C-alpha cells in the first residue's frame, strides 16, 4: 500500500474520462486516466535515470505539460520536483543547481546550454512504473525565494502543505470538480503552481495551461474554454481590461478572480464589477499556503484595500518587535501557523530556525487588523521607512497615488535624506495616452495625505520593471532611486 494517495490515481479511479488538463501550446488534452498513465510512464523514466526516494528532479522549461507530469511522477517515487526559474541569469541558475544537487535536470530545447542536463522530450519513452508514493511530511516541490536579502533560500513545500493549501482554497473559493482555471503565470512560481493550479487539480477540476501571457489569447481562451476561476497580479488584470476585445468577450463563465502580489486599485475593481466578475484580494507567500487570506466578495467594496481574513486552517498573529500582540489598527509583523507551512529551507538549518523555530512562521510582512477582523497589508518590514520620526507605509501612499487620474502603476520606496532621515520616492507608470507629469501626481495628493507621507521625488516612466511573477521589481526600483538621490 502506498504511503499516501496520488492525486492522479484517485481521480483516474473515480472520474477517468473527465478532462484534467489542456496544454494550449501543443494542443494536447488529458483526461484523468491518461494523465495518470503518463504520470506512471514519467515515473518509469525517472527510475531509468536512477532517481530514488529523497532525490530531486529539476526542470528548466517554459510552462508545459511536463511540469505537472514530472511533479506527479516525483510523488510516485518519493522524490522532490524542482521547477527552475528560466528568467534568472545563467550564474544564478548554476548556483541553484549546485545548491539543490538534483539527480537529473531536464532542459527544454529552448534553453539548451544554459545548465547541464538531459534534453526534454515530450514522450517519456519508458514503461509505466508505479512507485511507493510519498508521506505527507515529505518534500514534494522545491522553490527558491526571490533572494532580495542575499542568496535565495530553497523552500521545501511538502505534500502536507500542498494538500492543506488545496483544502483551504476549496473552502475559501467553493471549488467543485467542474471548475477550471487558466494558468499563464510561470509554474516555477508559487502563484502559478499553487494559487489555483494545484488546488483545482486536487479537487478534480481542469487546468488550461499557456506558455506565457498574451492578453488577447487569454481572453479568447477564457471564452472558448469556459474558464471559471482566474488568478493574477493587478498588472495582468489591467492588461486584460485594456485590451480592445475585453468588453466584447464572453466572460460569463468566470465566477471568481483572485488578485495577489500587490494592492488592487479601486478603478480596476470597478471595471471588472461592470463585467460581473468579482476581483478579490488575497495574500500569501511561497513558504505558507500560498493561499492564506481571502476577502469575501460581499465585502470587496466595504473593505476596500483589505486582503480579507485568514482562510480555514490558517492561524495568524500580528506581533510587535518585543513579541507582544498588536492592537486594533496597529501594524505588526505577520506570523502564520497551521498545516500549510513549508518544511523549512533546504540545507539551511539556521534560516529554518530563525523563520519558524517555535512553530510560527515569521513572514517579515507588516499588516494591521481592523475591529472587524479584516487584515491590511502595510508592506514589508524592510520597506517601511521613517520620515521625520513618523512611520510611512508604502501601500498607503500608493493607494493615494492610484486615485490620481492617468496612473496605471506605482511603486513607492524610501530613500535616504539628510534632513528627514528618509523620504518617499515614487515611481509612476502612466496609462497609455495619458499626459501625466510629476506635478500632476503631487497636485493630486494635495490634502489627501499628511505632508510627511507625500513623496519628495516623483518619476513618471513609460513602464515599471516587473519580476518573474509579474510583481513590481521593488528591489531594483529602490536601488535606482537611492542611486539617483545619492548622485
RAFENRA-V623188 format. One record per pair of residues at least 24 apart in sequence whose ideal C-beta (glycine too) atoms are under 7 Angstrom apart, sorted by the first residue. I is the first residue (numbers start at 1). J is the second residue. D is the distance in whole Angstrom. If there is no record, write none. Layout:
BEGIN
{{I	J	D} {I	J	D}}
END
This chain:
BEGIN
{{2	132	6} {2	133	3} {3	132	6} {3	133	4} {3	134	6} {3	135	5} {4	133	5} {4	134	6} {4	135	6} {4	136	6} {4	159	6} {6	72	7} {6	75	5} {6	76	6} {6	133	6} {7	72	7} {7	201	6} {7	202	6} {8	32	7} {8	35	5} {8	36	4} {8	39	5} {8	72	5} {9	36	6} {11	204	5} {12	36	4} {15	204	6} {18	204	7} {19	206	5} {20	201	7} {20	206	6} {21	65	7} {21	68	6} {21	206	7} {21	207	5} {21	209	7} {22	208	5} {22	209	7} {22	225	7} {23	64	6} {23	65	4} {23	209	5} {24	208	6} {24	209	6} {24	210	5} {24	221	7} {25	64	7} {25	210	7} {25	211	5} {28	65	7} {37	128	6} {38	69	6} {38	124	7} {39	69	6} {39	72	4} {39	73	5} {39	76	7} {40	76	7} {40	128	4} {40	129	6} {40	130	6} {41	124	4} {41	126	6} {41	128	5} {42	69	5} {42	70	6} {42	73	4} {42	124	5} {43	73	4} {43	76	4} {43	77	6} {43	129	5} {43	131	6} {44	124	7} {44	126	4} {44	127	5} {44	128	6} {44	129	4} {45	124	4} {45	125	6} {45	126	4} {46	73	6} {46	77	6} {46	79	7} {47	129	5} {48	126	6} {49	103	7} {49	104	4} {50	103	6} {51	77	6} {51	79	5} {51	103	5} {51	104	6} {53	77	6} {53	78	3} {53	79	7} {54	78	7} {55	79	5} {55	103	4} {56	80	5} {56	82	5} {56	100	5} {56	101	7} {56	102	4} {56	103	6} {56	142	6} {57	81	6} {57	82	6} {57	102	6} {57	103	6} {57	104	6} {58	82	4} {58	84	6} {58	97	7} {58	100	7} {58	102	4} {58	105	4} {59	83	5} {59	84	6} {59	106	5} {60	84	4} {60	86	6} {60	105	7} {60	107	5} {60	108	6} {60	111	5} {60	114	7} {60	115	6} {60	117	7} {61	108	4} {61	111	7} {61	120	6} {62	86	7} {62	108	7} {62	110	7} {62	211	5} {62	212	7} {63	186	6} {63	187	5} {63	209	6} {63	210	6} {63	211	5} {63	212	7} {66	106	7} {66	120	6} {67	187	4} {71	141	7} {74	140	7} {75	133	7} {75	134	5} {75	140	6} {76	130	7} {76	131	4} {76	133	7} {77	131	5} {78	131	7} {78	132	6} {78	133	7} {78	134	5} {78	138	6} {80	139	4} {80	140	6} {80	141	7} {80	142	5} {81	140	7} {81	141	5} {82	142	4} {83	187	6} {83	188	4} {84	188	6} {85	188	5} {85	468	6} {86	111	6} {87	468	4} {90	114	6} {96	144	6} {99	154	7} {100	142	6} {100	154	6} {100	346	7} {134	159	5} {136	160	4} {136	163	7} {137	343	7} {139	343	6} {142	346	6} {143	190	6} {143	286	5} {145	286	6} {146	467	7} {148	475	5} {153	345	4} {153	348	6} {153	351	5} {154	345	6} {154	346	4} {155	286	5} {155	287	5} {155	342	5} {155	345	6} {156	342	6} {156	343	4} {156	344	6} {156	345	7} {156	346	6} {157	342	5} {158	342	7} {158	343	4} {160	339	6} {161	340	5} {161	341	7} {161	342	6} {162	194	7} {162	198	6} {164	313	6} {164	339	4} {164	340	4} {165	194	6} {165	199	7} {165	289	5} {165	290	7} {165	291	6} {165	340	5} {166	198	6} {166	199	4} {166	202	4} {166	203	7} {167	313	7} {168	291	6} {168	311	5} {168	312	5} {168	313	5} {168	314	6} {168	340	6} {169	199	4} {169	291	5} {170	199	6} {170	203	6} {171	311	7} {171	312	5} {172	291	7} {172	294	4} {172	311	4} {173	229	7} {173	256	6} {175	199	6} {175	200	7} {175	203	4} {175	205	7} {176	203	7} {177	203	6} {177	204	4} {177	205	6} {178	205	7} {179	203	7} {179	205	4} {179	228	5} {179	229	6} {180	205	6} {180	206	4} {180	208	6} {180	225	7} {180	226	7} {180	227	5} {180	228	5} {180	229	7} {181	207	6} {181	227	6} {181	229	4} {181	230	7} {181	231	7} {182	208	5} {182	218	6} {182	221	6} {182	222	6} {182	227	5} {182	230	6} {183	207	6} {183	208	7} {183	209	5} {184	210	5} {184	212	6} {184	213	4} {184	218	6} {185	232	7} {185	469	7} {185	470	7} {186	468	6} {186	469	7} {189	468	6} {189	469	4} {190	286	4} {190	290	5} {191	231	7} {191	260	6} {191	261	7} {191	290	7} {191	469	5} {194	290	5} {195	231	5} {195	258	6} {195	260	7} {195	290	6} {195	291	6} {196	229	6} {196	231	5} {196	258	7} {200	229	7} {215	239	5} {215	240	5} {215	243	4} {216	243	6} {216	245	6} {219	243	6} {219	245	5} {219	246	6} {219	249	4} {222	249	7} {222	251	6} {222	254	6} {223	249	5} {223	250	5} {223	251	7} {226	253	4} {227	253	6} {227	254	6} {228	253	6} {228	254	6} {228	255	5} {229	256	5} {230	254	6} {230	257	4} {231	258	4} {231	260	7} {232	259	7} {233	260	6} {233	261	4} {233	262	6} {233	470	4} {233	471	6} {234	259	6} {234	262	5} {234	264	6} {234	265	6} {234	268	6} {235	409	7} {235	466	7} {235	470	5} {236	470	6} {237	268	6} {237	272	7} {237	279	6} {238	268	6} {238	408	7} {241	268	7} {241	271	5} {242	432	7} {251	275	6} {251	277	6} {258	282	5} {260	284	7} {261	469	6} {261	470	7} {261	471	5} {262	471	6} {262	472	6} {263	305	7} {263	395	5} {263	398	6} {263	399	6} {265	402	4} {266	304	6} {269	300	7} {281	306	7} {281	307	5} {281	308	7} {282	307	6} {282	308	7} {283	307	4} {283	377	6} {285	363	6} {287	341	7} {287	342	4} {287	361	6} {288	336	5} {288	340	6} {288	341	5} {288	342	7} {288	361	5} {289	340	5} {292	336	6} {293	375	6} {303	374	5} {305	376	6} {305	399	6} {306	374	4} {306	375	6} {306	376	5} {307	375	5} {307	376	7} {307	377	6} {308	374	6} {308	375	7} {309	373	6} {309	374	6} {309	375	7} {313	338	5} {313	339	6} {313	340	7} {314	338	5} {314	340	6} {317	360	7} {318	367	6} {318	368	7} {318	369	6} {328	369	7} {328	370	7} {328	371	5} {329	368	5} {329	370	6} {330	368	6} {331	366	5} {331	367	7} {331	368	5} {331	378	5} {331	393	7} {332	366	7} {333	362	6} {333	363	7} {333	364	7} {333	365	7} {333	366	6} {333	381	6} {334	363	5} {334	365	5} {334	367	5} {335	360	4} {335	361	7} {335	362	6} {335	363	7} {336	360	7} {336	361	5} {336	363	6} {337	361	7} {366	393	7} {383	474	7} {385	414	3} {385	422	4} {386	421	6} {386	422	6} {387	420	5} {387	421	6} {387	422	5} {387	423	5} {387	452	5} {388	420	5} {388	421	7} {388	452	5} {390	452	5} {392	424	6} {392	452	7} {392	453	5} {397	424	6} {397	449	7} {397	453	6} {397	455	7} {400	445	6} {400	448	5} {400	449	5} {401	426	6} {401	428	7} {401	441	6} {401	445	7} {404	440	7} {404	441	5} {404	444	3} {406	430	6} {406	431	5} {406	434	3} {406	436	4} {406	440	7} {407	431	7} {407	436	7} {409	464	5} {409	472	7} {411	464	6} {411	472	5} {411	474	6} {411	477	5} {412	455	6} {413	474	6} {413	477	6} {413	478	4} {413	481	5} {415	481	5} {415	482	5} {415	485	5} {416	482	7} {416	485	7} {417	456	7} {423	456	4} {424	455	4} {424	456	6} {425	455	6} {425	457	5} {425	481	4} {425	485	7} {426	455	4} {426	457	7} {426	458	5} {427	459	6} {427	461	6} {427	464	6} {427	477	5} {428	458	6} {428	459	7} {428	460	5} {429	461	6} {429	463	6} {429	464	5} {430	460	6} {436	460	5} {457	485	7}}
END
